Amino acid sequence: MKIKFIFIALSLIILFACFMLSCKENYNDFDVIIIGGTVYDGSGSEGVITDIGIIGNKVEAVRNLDGKTAGQVIDATGYVVTPGFINMLSWATASLIEDGNSQSDIRQGVTLEIMGEGWSMGPLSDSMKKEQKEAQGDIKYEIKWTTLGEYLQYLEDKGISTNVASFVGATTVRIHEIGYENRQPTPDELDNMKALVRTAMEEGALGVGSSLIYAPAFYSSTEELIALCKVASEYDGMYISHLRSEGDFWLEAIDELLRISKEADIPAEIYHLKAGGKDNWGKLDAALAKIDSARNAGLQITADMYNYIAGATGLDASMPPWVQEGGYDAWAKRLMDPDIRIKVKTEMMEKGDGWENLYFAAGTPENLLLVGFRNDSLKYLTGKTLQEVASMRGTSPEETAMDLVVEDGSRVGTVYFLMSEENVKRQIALPYLSFGSDAESQAPEGVFLKSNPHPRAYGNFARLLGKYVRDEKVIPLEDAIRKLTSLPAGNLKIKNRGLLKEGYYADVVVFDPQTIQDHATFAEPHQYATGVVHVFVNGVQVLKEGDHTGAHPGIFVKGPGYIKK
């Protein structure tokens, strides 16, 4: 019996040894090793030639990995290796529903889309869902969520290539409780708005976002915004704002943001920092002095931008807020009243009295490019200037703008040429500035070809690295990488992203610094950027040798106040 037991034990030992030997023969140290690239870790340090080891969804090594094995080895010799880029202002809210591949951003190295510029995809009431459904343009979708957190989880469950996160929109919570009226909330309504912000923060929102140039956000008082931001502050969130003015009242609008930051005790960021309108270009020094003074006093003030001299919004930014009160239907109805049209036309031709008139700031209707129509019968006008369409119709540019809003059933997507190239370069160099496309993530196919986006949708990040870093040397590469990665991640208090560091999520970009380039233009915007070779999101390869793999590893990235329920 004893001999039999010894025989069985020895047999088990031999079998176990053979099993371990077999495992060792098939065992790899890493899932992926990226070798020989110049690694810029996102901290702002200069690049170092070294290797990156990935296991699962995390970076497990940033060092020489000679002799180590992996299921996949990528030779990055001659290339730059960086953390994934963070798009601080993404409007991929609907485009990711249509196409989760996020092609135009992935091909520039973007691995995280930050949404919520004033409007967010939740919280929604039943009436808001109905309005949103009726207002849908070329992209059609069912609204299968109510809260902001449910929307972001919906994207993750549906399958997306990029990670996603969002601010809760101050405009959205206002519409939820007040609708489109030009009035202040009652105490009960404000309490309800604050409760909506609280719920969003606990679901994982990054903070509160506003867009004060547009109705009905324009109707919000500073005190209302402070009240909402105080709630976000309790959850370590941020306030981020499209200022009430980016032109004639720009300095006053910055003062408002600084006041909100101070009184709500919350970090604040300025969306797409710019001085709009030639008369306002010289205000940049005064604006930066205000920001520097606030930062020196201890306020956490930052900014982001896109790298173009034109912005994109709608024709609503050319008309006074009073005519838009009540939402689109009320706006369109008023624009059909002859007496009201006369008044609107007069105000369009003058500097805005307490509101931001982008039509006036652009200087001429030739500087307004019409790029997005909802009505198929008007799509032939895509890519024409407002002046060209006015000439075709034999009506004034102001009357043409009003007619188009009514005929299209929308605000009509419009590009405005407003900014100075010199200012763009000065802003890029600011130490606290990061970058956002302020655009959808698209592809040159299908439904996306029915309208023309701003070229920033396809080129914003590649343009920074090609035109402004390599060609014009506005900032060094290591600083650009910091501004695309660890700076926004730190501002947003997102954990374990934004650096190539052991234990951080494996959002990794490999690109050719000699060839990275944007190609999208205002005339032909549907053109991919080139030069990005490989992209990993959460350790999964999404771009391989410049081609999309079809992988959808993107997740809902929660903000600092997230409470698991």
Secondary structure, 3 states (H helix, E strand, C coil): CHHHHHHHHHHHHHHHHHHHHHHHHHCCCEEEEEEEEEECCCCCCCCEEEEEEEECCEEEEEECCCCCCEEEEEECCCCEEEECEEECCECCCCHHHHCCCCHHHHCCCEEEEEECCCCCCCCCCHHHHHHHHHHCCCCCCCCCCCCHHHHHHHHHHHCCCCEEEECEEHHHHHHHHHCCCCCCCCHHHHHHHHHHHHHHHHHCCCEEEEECCCCCHHHCCHHHHHHHHHHHHHCCCEEEEECCCCCCCHHHHHHHHHHHHHHHCCCEEECCCCCCCHHHHHHHHHHHHHHHHHHHCCCCEEEEECCCCEEEEEHHHHCCHHHHCCCHHHHHHHCCCHHHHHHHHHHHCCCCCCCCCHHHHHCCHHHEEEEECCCHHHHHHCCCEHHHHHHHHCCCHHHHHHHHHHHHCCCCEEEEECCCHHHHHHHHCCCCEEECCCECCCCCCHHHHHCCCCCHHHHHHHHHHHHHHHHCCCCCHHHHHHHHCHHHHHHHCCCCCCCCCCCCECCEEEECCCCCECCCCCCCCCCCCECEEEEEECCEEEEECCEECCCCCCCECCCCCCCCC
